[in-house]
Amino acid sequence: MMSVAAIIPAYNEEKNIGTVLSILTAIEEITEIIVINDGSTDSTSHIARSHGVKVVDLERNQGKSIAMYQGIIHTKAPIILFLDADLIGLTSQHVNNMIYPIINGYAEMTLGIFNSGRSLTDLAHKITPFLTGQRALFRWILNDLKPEDWLTGYGIEMAITRLAKRSDLRVVEILLEETTHAMKEEKLGLVRGMASRAKMYWEIMKQLAQ
């Protein structure tokens, strides 16, 4: 069986990352877990290390795409699973459903889509499923990304999607039942959360315009 590395970009995710890691460490098919601590100022790194996983600490916050890239260069696994650190309701079955189509050769990429978690996150994934942060794929796909794609922040999801379409990859959507994630406004407060969301949308829109 091919090895699977789970890569988790994390910025100030002390509240939820422990639960996510508890699920991942119990899954036999996940051979490596790498948390990219993207300049967190809370206990994210400490909590991750307490679960016995590999932690890469970035000195300052550099954004999602660079955190994902740091995860890639710290593993040689042929299959990569990207997961957000703030998932709520994630189960081992969700994870297995995402990686099995890759392991068994039914798909080159899977997308984890929130369903019956909460209305706002469900709607976002129904409208733009290709922007999900829950994604499993073969490592060789990422080798075809351009260096500048890794500097796009949240736009990296769009860059990967564009590459998948260009390469005519088999992509399977996997419903993550009763799963959601913490909203930025919940984590950062209304003002900072809205500012962070605006930045995310801007990074995505720049990629959509290409």
PESUL-V136603 format. One record per backbone hydrogen bond with DSSP energy under -0.5 kcal/mol. NH is the residue of the N-H (numbers start at 1). CO is the residue of the C=O. E is the energy in kcal/mol with one decimal. If there is no record, write none. Layout:
BEGIN
nh	co	e
NH	CO	E
NH	CO	E
END
This chain:
BEGIN
nh	co	e
4	29	-0.5
5	79	-2.6
6	4	-0.5
6	32	-3.2
7	5	-0.6
7	81	-3.3
8	34	-2.8
9	7	-0.5
10	36	-2.7
16	13	-0.7
17	13	-2.3
19	16	-0.7
20	16	-1.6
21	17	-2.5
22	18	-2.1
23	19	-1.5
24	20	-2.1
25	21	-2.7
26	23	-0.8
27	24	-1.7
28	26	-0.7
30	27	-1.2
31	4	-1.5
31	29	-0.9
32	4	-1.5
34	6	-3.2
35	54	-2.9
36	8	-2.1
36	34	-0.6
37	35	-0.9
37	56	-2.1
38	10	-2.8
38	36	-1.2
39	37	-2.2
39	58	-0.7
47	43	-2.7
48	44	-2.3
49	45	-2.5
50	46	-1.7
51	47	-0.6
51	48	-1.4
52	49	-1.9
53	48	-1.1
54	33	-1.9
56	35	-2.9
57	55	-0.6
58	37	-2.9
58	56	-0.6
67	63	-2.0
68	64	-2.6
69	65	-2.2
70	66	-2.5
71	67	-1.6
72	68	-1.9
73	69	-2.2
74	70	-0.6
74	71	-0.8
75	72	-1.5
79	3	-1.2
80	137	-3.0
81	5	-2.9
82	80	-0.5
82	135	-3.6
83	7	-1.9
85	9	-0.7
87	84	-0.6
88	180	-3.0
95	91	-1.7
96	92	-2.6
97	93	-2.6
98	94	-1.3
99	95	-2.0
100	96	-2.6
101	97	-0.5
103	99	-2.7
104	100	-3.0
105	102	-1.2
106	101	-2.3
107	101	-1.6
108	170	-2.3
109	170	-1.8
110	136	-2.8
111	172	-2.3
112	134	-3.0
113	111	-0.6
113	174	-3.3
114	112	-0.5
115	176	-1.7
122	118	-2.6
123	119	-2.5
124	120	-1.9
125	121	-1.8
126	122	-1.9
127	123	-2.3
128	124	-2.6
131	128	-1.9
132	129	-1.5
135	82	-2.0
135	133	-0.8
136	110	-1.9
137	80	-2.3
138	108	-1.4
139	78	-3.2
141	138	-1.2
142	138	-0.7
142	139	-0.9
143	139	-0.9
144	141	-1.4
145	142	-1.6
149	146	-1.4
150	146	-0.7
150	147	-1.0
151	148	-1.6
152	149	-1.2
155	152	-2.2
156	153	-1.6
157	154	-1.2
159	155	-2.0
160	156	-2.4
161	157	-2.1
162	158	-2.6
163	159	-2.0
164	160	-2.4
165	161	-2.1
166	162	-2.3
167	163	-2.1
168	165	-0.9
169	164	-2.4
171	169	-0.8
172	109	-2.3
174	111	-3.5
175	173	-0.5
176	113	-3.6
177	175	-1.0
178	115	-2.9
179	115	-0.6
179	176	-1.3
180	88	-2.4
182	86	-1.3
186	183	-0.7
187	183	-1.8
188	184	-2.8
189	185	-1.2
193	189	-2.3
194	190	-2.4
195	191	-2.1
196	192	-2.4
197	193	-2.4
198	194	-2.4
199	195	-2.1
200	196	-2.1
201	197	-2.6
202	198	-2.2
203	199	-2.3
204	200	-2.1
205	201	-2.9
206	202	-2.0
207	203	-1.0
208	204	-2.2
209	205	-1.7
210	207	-1.2
END
